[in-house]
Amino acid sequence: MDGRTPVIGKTADVSGSGCSICLPDPVPVDGLGQVAFDLLVEGRTVSVNTRARAMYCIFGGGEFKIGFKFLGLDLPTAAALARYMK
């Protein structure tokens, strides 16, 4: 998140417009930051690295599940996400 130290989380759900990531600490709703993760698409690793907005932050099971909406995806990344969703 902008102004914070980068953290490593676990991607829980991925769609063409966003993802949810499980983190040990909460993130402010409407906060902006950079989201980066890798996908396996058609046998190749594709890196997703994009700006995102936190849409929700829910605590459960000892961690926070944060829903992020992707902002300004580039065309190759959007195409890779679409292929991943098939």
Secondary structure, DSSP 8 states (H G I E B T S, - for coil): -TTS-----EEEEE-SSEEEEEESS---TT-EEEEEEEEEETTEEEEEEEEEEEEEEEEETTEEEEEEEEES--HHHHHHHHHHH-
